[in-house]
Amino acid sequence: MAIKPYHYEPLTDFSVPENRKAMEEALREVRSQFGLSYPLVIGADRIDTEKKIVSVNPSNPQQVIGSVSKADTSHIDMALETGWKAFAEWKKVPGPMRARYLYKAAAIMRRRKLFLSALEVYEAGKTWTEAEADVAEAIDFLEYYGRQMERLSEPVPLIPLEDEEDRAFYVPLGVGAIIPPWNFPLAILTGMTSAAIVTGNCVILKPASATPIIGAHFAEIMREAGLPSGVLNFVPGDGGTIGDYIVTHPLTRFISFTGSREVGLRINHLAAQVSPGQKWIKRVIAEMGGKDAILVDETADLDAAAEGIVTSAFGFQGQKCSACSRAIIVDDVYDLLLSKIVERTKKLRVGPAENLNNNMGPVIDEKAYEKIFGYIQWGKENAKLQTGGTTLDGDGYFIPPTIFSDVAPGSKLEQEEVFGPVLAVIRAKDWSDALKIANDTEYGLTGSVYTARRERIEQAADEFEVGNLYINRKCTGAIVGAHPFGGFNMSGTDSKTGSPDYLLLFMQMKVVAERF
């Protein structure tokens, strides 16, 4: 049977009154469920614990979204043992049949798209459009990875030998840990988890502590899709309590992580150490940070460049690993383009994410708020503040879009990942200098170039050291199946999510040669 073509999920147009009304109803439905508590899920058991992780609305931290039970190390032992028992049967399920569970989950998620989007508005502080795009991407991962598993279930082409039948096929690794981030609380969580599951593995899922409620709803969707007990075990908990324990546990076969450079490197270090009773080299799939740059030369369309920079820098409050945190502009057009960027930025409205008229919501929590303002204070002392840099009235963690110009190459603000709405604008002498500055970082995730010159496009394609390079467009917004996503250097293992290769990271090839 031919594999059904994949098409990415269309986005909702909230300028249409009926769509706005439907989203407003979804927001009311989510509010009606505030304060609910969600259990651990280990096998067929739902486990309530005394200790909880409380999720709050970053637009209004006094507003409790809900709570989840908090796992301890004994629950991790239980979840891993349960996962290995389930693995004995799950690995035998044919790949195309495992893909059907993903398609069923995608259908459920599609029916609940606006509810899930509304939940992200409240729990993650995403604006309507950012939240709905995140849910659409989650659906894309389910549909895309299901089809890739169908493809990988076909025989592997081999060179035929006389008097011998040779076969090669992919087998799952076992039971692994899924540790997703809070910034794409459904899309990345869904992609990481579904890739491991559809390839025949069982998982323990530890959602980000800032956004555990959306993770609980995902686990419920997979249960409704009919996923057998024990394939997905939902174990929220403090990273300090269970994080290292999961990574070093001898029953953990692989770790799939998306998050900060510091945590990713720690996971990689700990996973490389062999624990007593461990019989494999643990596989680590890590997506980490970025210090992404948009380069603009003197031939570029400056209005398009300004729009791309502002959108990339301040979408979801700059809390994307792909966000533009550096605008590197050649001297000839530096002042003119800077004025265009500042002009557009000053028009952005900041406020509660549930208000459709706001372009930006809050940053995720108080810790992020304080960290970002630390960088802003440094910028005030070492660069030129163009806009922002202040606090806003209200109870939420709101930071206005902030732009610093005359940022020195190699300085703190130009080198370190801020993960917030702060843009460093850097003056380059010319195109060659701009490319040199762009590459002078330990990260290598995304980048963008605005130019009209073909030879510079080709040079950037060859020399700009990023995993995802965009030409004459913004550096955020990768589409599953169209833009395989992952970075070089300290940005991670370049696992390329949403690509034909991604599922291979959760499998290994076995070869059987039979002599006649």
C-alpha positions in Angstrom: 0.0 0.0 0.0 1.3 3.4 -1.0 2.2 5.8 1.9 -0.3 8.6 2.1 1.4 12.0 1.2 2.2 14.3 4.1 0.8 17.8 4.2 1.6 20.3 7.0 -1.3 21.5 9.2 -2.8 24.8 8.1 -2.9 27.7 10.6 -6.1 29.4 11.8 -6.8 32.9 10.6 -7.9 34.8 13.7 -9.0 37.8 11.6 -12.1 35.7 10.8 -14.8 36.5 13.4 -15.9 32.9 13.6 -12.4 31.8 14.4 -11.9 34.5 17.1 -15.2 33.5 18.7 -14.1 29.8 18.7 -10.8 30.7 20.3 -12.5 32.8 22.9 -14.7 29.9 23.8 -11.6 27.7 24.1 -10.1 30.2 26.5 -13.2 30.0 28.6 -13.1 26.2 28.6 -9.5 26.2 29.7 -10.3 28.7 32.5 -13.1 26.3 33.7 -10.4 23.7 34.3 -8.0 25.8 36.3 -6.8 24.2 39.5 -7.2 20.6 38.4 -4.5 18.1 39.5 -3.0 15.5 37.2 -1.3 12.2 38.3 1.8 10.4 37.3 1.1 7.7 34.6 3.2 4.6 35.0 1.9 1.7 33.0 -1.8 1.3 33.7 -1.5 3.1 37.1 -2.5 6.7 37.8 -0.4 7.8 40.9 -1.1 10.8 43.0 1.7 12.0 45.2 1.7 14.4 48.1 4.3 16.7 46.5 3.1 18.7 43.4 4.5 20.9 40.7 2.2 23.9 40.5 1.8 25.6 37.1 0.9 29.3 37.0 0.0 31.8 34.3 3.2 33.9 33.5 0.8 36.7 32.5 -0.6 36.6 36.0 1.4 34.4 38.4 -1.3 34.5 41.0 -3.5 32.4 38.7 -2.9 28.7 39.1 -3.4 26.7 35.9 -3.2 23.3 37.7 -0.8 20.9 39.4 0.8 17.6 38.6 2.1 15.0 40.9 5.8 15.0 41.4 7.8 11.9 40.8 10.7 10.8 43.0 13.5 8.3 42.3 11.3 5.3 43.3 8.8 6.3 40.6 11.6 6.4 38.0 12.7 2.9 38.9 9.1 1.8 38.5 8.6 3.6 35.2 11.8 2.1 33.7 10.9 -1.4 34.8 7.4 -0.9 33.4 8.7 0.4 30.2 11.0 -2.6 29.6 8.1 -5.0 30.3 6.0 -3.2 27.7 8.9 -3.0 25.3 8.9 -6.8 25.0 5.6 -6.6 23.1 5.7 -3.1 21.6 8.9 -3.8 19.7 7.1 -6.6 17.9 4.3 -4.4 16.6 5.0 -3.7 12.9 6.1 -0.1 12.1 3.1 0.8 10.0 0.8 -0.3 12.8 2.7 1.8 15.3 2.3 4.7 12.9 -1.5 4.3 13.1 -1.4 5.3 16.8 0.3 8.6 15.8 -2.3 9.3 13.1 -5.1 8.7 15.6 -3.4 11.0 18.1 -3.1 13.6 15.4 -6.8 13.4 14.7 -7.6 13.9 18.3 -5.2 16.8 18.6 -6.7 18.4 15.5 -10.2 18.2 17.0 -8.8 19.9 20.2 -6.5 22.3 18.5 -8.0 25.5 19.9 -8.4 24.1 23.4 -4.7 23.1 23.4 -3.8 26.5 22.0 -5.7 28.2 24.7 -4.0 26.1 27.3 -0.6 27.3 25.9 -1.8 30.9 26.1 -2.3 30.5 29.8 0.5 28.1 30.8 3.3 29.2 28.5 2.3 32.9 27.9 2.2 32.4 24.1 0.1 34.7 22.0 -2.8 33.2 20.1 -0.9 32.9 16.9 2.3 31.5 18.5 0.2 29.0 20.6 -1.8 27.8 17.6 1.3 27.4 15.5 2.9 25.2 18.2 -0.1 22.9 18.3 -0.1 22.7 14.5 3.5 21.7 14.5 2.8 19.0 17.1 0.2 17.6 14.6 2.8 17.8 11.8 5.3 15.8 13.8 2.7 13.0 14.4 1.7 12.9 10.7 5.3 13.2 9.4 7.0 10.7 11.7 4.2 8.1 11.1 4.9 8.3 7.4 8.6 8.1 7.9 8.2 5.0 10.0 6.2 3.4 7.2 9.0 4.2 4.8 11.7 2.8 7.2 9.7 -0.4 7.6 10.4 -1.3 4.0 13.3 -3.6 3.2 16.7 -2.0 3.2 18.3 -2.4 -0.3 21.4 -4.5 -0.3 23.9 -5.9 -2.8 22.8 -9.5 -3.7 25.3 -12.3 -3.2 25.2 -15.8 -4.7 24.0 -18.6 -2.5 23.1 -16.2 0.3 20.0 -14.2 1.4 21.0 -11.0 3.1 18.5 -8.9 5.0 18.9 -5.6 6.9 16.2 -3.9 9.0 15.9 -1.4 11.8 15.2 -2.4 15.4 14.3 -0.1 18.4 16.8 0.7 21.1 14.7 0.0 24.2 13.5 2.3 26.9 14.7 5.9 27.0 14.0 9.3 28.6 12.3 12.2 26.9 13.2 15.6 28.4 11.5 18.4 26.5 11.6 22.2 27.0 8.9 24.6 28.1 9.2 27.0 25.1 7.5 24.7 22.6 5.6 22.7 25.2 3.5 20.6 22.9 5.3 20.7 19.5 8.8 19.7 20.7 7.4 17.4 23.4 5.2 15.6 20.8 8.0 15.4 18.2 10.6 13.9 20.6 8.1 11.5 22.2 6.3 10.3 19.1 9.6 9.7 17.3 10.8 7.4 20.0 7.5 5.6 20.3 6.8 5.0 16.6 10.2 3.4 16.2 9.3 0.8 18.7 10.8 2.2 21.9 9.1 2.8 25.2 9.7 6.1 27.1 9.6 7.9 30.4 8.5 11.5 29.7 9.6 14.2 32.1 7.9 17.4 31.0 9.3 20.8 31.7 8.3 22.0 35.2 7.1 25.3 33.8 4.6 23.7 31.5 3.6 20.3 32.8 -0.2 20.6 32.3 0.1 20.6 28.5 2.3 17.5 28.9 -0.4 15.8 30.9 -2.9 16.5 28.2 -0.5 15.0 25.6 -0.2 11.8 27.7 -4.0 11.6 27.8 -4.3 12.0 24.1 -1.9 9.1 23.5 -4.0 7.0 25.9 -7.1 7.9 24.0 -5.4 6.9 20.8 -5.1 3.4 22.2 -1.4 3.4 23.0 -0.7 0.3 25.1 0.0 0.8 28.8 3.7 1.2 29.6 4.8 2.5 26.2 4.5 6.1 27.5 5.1 6.7 31.2 4.5 10.3 32.4 6.8 11.3 35.3 7.0 15.0 36.0 9.5 16.0 38.6 12.3 18.4 39.7 15.4 18.1 37.5 17.6 18.3 40.6 15.8 15.4 42.2 15.3 13.0 39.3 17.2 14.4 36.3 20.6 13.0 37.1 19.0 9.8 38.3 17.3 9.2 35.0 20.4 9.9 33.0 22.7 7.7 35.0 20.2 4.8 35.6 21.5 1.5 34.1 18.1 0.8 32.6 18.0 4.0 30.6 19.0 3.2 27.0 18.8 6.7 25.5 18.2 10.3 26.4 16.4 12.7 24.1 16.9 16.2 25.4 16.0 19.8 24.3 17.1 22.7 26.5 20.0 24.8 27.6 23.7 24.3 26.7 24.6 23.8 30.3 22.1 21.0 31.0 22.7 19.4 27.7 26.4 19.1 28.3 25.8 17.7 31.8 23.5 15.1 30.3 26.1 14.2 27.7 28.8 13.9 30.4 26.8 11.8 32.8 25.4 9.5 30.0 29.0 8.7 28.9 29.8 7.1 32.2 28.9 3.4 32.5 26.8 2.6 35.6 27.0 -0.9 37.3 24.7 -3.3 35.4 24.6 -1.2 32.2 25.1 -3.2 29.0 25.1 -0.5 26.4 26.5 2.8 25.4 23.8 5.3 26.0 22.7 7.3 23.0 22.2 11.1 23.6 20.1 13.2 21.2 20.5 16.8 22.3 19.2 20.1 20.9 20.6 23.0 22.9 21.0 26.8 22.6 21.7 29.3 19.9 23.1 32.8 19.4 21.5 33.3 16.0 22.4 36.1 13.7 20.7 37.9 10.7 23.3 39.4 8.4 22.3 42.4 6.1 24.4 43.8 3.4 24.2 47.0 1.4 22.2 45.4 -1.5 19.4 44.0 0.7 15.7 45.0 0.8 15.9 46.9 4.1 12.2 47.0 4.8 12.1 43.2 4.4 15.2 42.8 6.5 13.8 45.0 9.3 10.5 43.0 9.3 12.4 39.7 9.4 14.7 40.9 12.2 11.9 42.2 14.4 9.7 39.1 13.9 12.6 36.7 14.6 13.9 38.7 17.6 10.6 39.2 19.4 8.3 36.4 18.4 7.3 34.6 21.6 9.3 37.2 23.5 12.6 35.9 22.0 12.2 32.6 23.9 13.1 30.5 20.9 16.5 28.8 20.4 16.1 30.0 16.8 15.4 33.6 17.7 17.5 36.4 16.2 19.5 37.8 19.0 22.1 39.4 16.8 21.5 41.7 13.8 24.8 42.2 12.0 24.6 45.1 9.5 27.2 46.4 7.2 28.3 50.0 7.8 26.8 51.4 4.6 23.2 50.8 5.7 23.7 50.4 9.4 22.1 53.6 10.6 19.2 53.5 8.2 18.3 49.9 8.9 18.7 50.4 12.7 16.1 53.2 12.5 13.7 50.9 10.6 14.1 48.1 13.2 13.6 50.5 16.1 10.5 52.1 14.4 8.9 48.7 13.9 9.7 47.5 17.4 8.2 50.5 19.1 4.8 49.5 17.5 4.7 46.1 19.3 2.2 45.8 22.0 3.1 43.9 25.2 0.6 42.5 27.6 -1.4 39.4 28.7 -1.2 36.7 26.1 -4.9 36.0 26.2 -5.5 39.4 24.5 -5.4 39.0 20.8 -4.3 42.6 20.3 -1.0 42.0 22.1 2.0 41.1 19.9 4.1 39.9 22.9 3.2 38.2 26.2 5.3 37.5 29.3 8.6 35.7 29.7 8.1 32.3 31.3 8.9 32.9 35.0 10.6 35.0 37.6 14.0 33.3 37.1 13.9 34.1 33.4 12.8 37.6 34.1 15.7 38.3 36.5 18.2 36.7 34.2 17.1 38.8 31.2 17.1 42.0 33.1 20.7 41.2 34.2 21.7 41.2 30.5 19.7 44.5 30.0 21.6 46.1 32.8 24.9 45.0 31.3 23.7 46.4 27.9 22.9 49.8 29.5 26.4 50.0 30.8 28.3 48.7 27.7 26.2 49.6 24.7 23.6 52.1 23.5 20.0 51.5 24.4 17.6 52.2 21.5 14.3 51.1 23.0 12.9 49.1 25.8 15.0 48.2 28.8 12.3 49.1 31.3 9.8 47.3 33.5 6.1 47.3 32.7 3.1 47.7 35.0 1.2 44.6 35.9 1.6 41.4 37.8 3.1 39.3 34.9 6.6 38.8 33.8 6.5 41.4 31.1 9.7 42.7 29.5 9.3 45.2 26.5 11.2 44.4 23.4 14.7 45.8 24.0 17.3 46.9 21.4 21.0 47.7 22.0 23.1 49.2 19.2 26.9 49.6 19.1 27.3 46.2 20.7 30.9 45.1 20.5 31.8 41.8 18.8 33.0 39.3 21.3 31.2 41.0 24.2 28.8 39.4 26.7 25.7 40.5 25.0 27.0 39.5 21.6 28.1 36.0 22.7 25.8 34.7 25.4 22.3 33.3 24.9 19.8 35.7 26.6 16.6 33.8 25.7 14.5 36.8 26.0 13.3 39.9 24.0 16.8 41.5 23.7 18.4 42.3 20.3 22.0 43.2 19.9 22.7 45.2 16.8 26.3 45.1 15.6 28.1 47.2 13.0 30.3 45.4 10.5 32.8 47.0 8.2 31.6 45.1 5.1 30.1 41.7 4.1 33.3 39.7 4.9 33.5 41.3 8.4 29.8 40.5 9.0 30.2 36.8 8.1 33.3 36.7 10.4 31.4 38.2 13.3 28.5 35.8 12.7 30.7 32.8 12.9 32.6 34.0 16.0 30.4 32.1 18.5 30.3 28.6 20.0 26.7 28.1 18.8 25.5 27.2 15.3 21.8 26.8 15.1 20.0 29.2 12.7 21.0 32.2 10.7 19.7 34.4 8.0 21.2 36.5 5.2 19.6 39.4 3.4 21.4 40.2 0.2 20.7 40.6 -3.5 24.0 39.2 -4.6 24.1 35.6 -5.7 27.8 35.0 -4.9 27.2 36.1 -1.3 24.3 33.7 -1.0 26.5 30.9 -2.2 29.3 32.0 0.2 26.9 32.0 3.1 25.6 28.5 2.2 29.2 27.3 2.2 30.7 29.3 5.1 28.0 30.4 7.6 28.3 27.8 10.3 24.7 27.0 11.2 22.5 24.0 10.8 19.6 26.0 9.3 20.4 29.0 7.0 17.6 31.2 5.6 18.1 33.6 2.7 16.0 36.8 2.5 13.6 35.6 5.2 13.4 35.4 9.0 15.4 32.8 10.9 12.5 31.3 12.9 9.5 29.2 11.9 10.9 25.9 10.6 8.3 23.7 9.0 8.3 20.0 9.6 9.4 18.1 6.5 10.5 21.3 4.7 13.1 22.6 7.1 14.9 19.8 8.9 15.9 21.5 12.2 19.1 21.2 14.2 22.3 23.0 14.9 26.1 22.6 14.8 28.7 23.0 17.5 27.3 23.8 21.0 23.8 24.0 19.6 23.5 20.2 19.9 24.0 17.0 18.0 22.3 18.3 14.8 19.7 15.7 15.1 17.6 17.4 12.4 14.0 17.0 13.7 11.3 16.8 11.0 13.7 15.1 8.6 13.9 11.7 6.9 16.9 10.9 9.1 15.5 11.7 12.6 13.9 8.4 13.4 17.2 6.6 12.7 18.5 8.1 16.0 16.0 5.9 17.9 16.9 2.7 16.1 19.8 0.5 15.1 20.3 -1.6 12.0 20.4 -5.4 12.3 21.7 -7.6 9.5 20.8 -11.3 8.9 22.9 -13.2 6.3 21.6 -16.7 5.6 23.7 -19.1 3.5 21.8 -21.6 1.4 
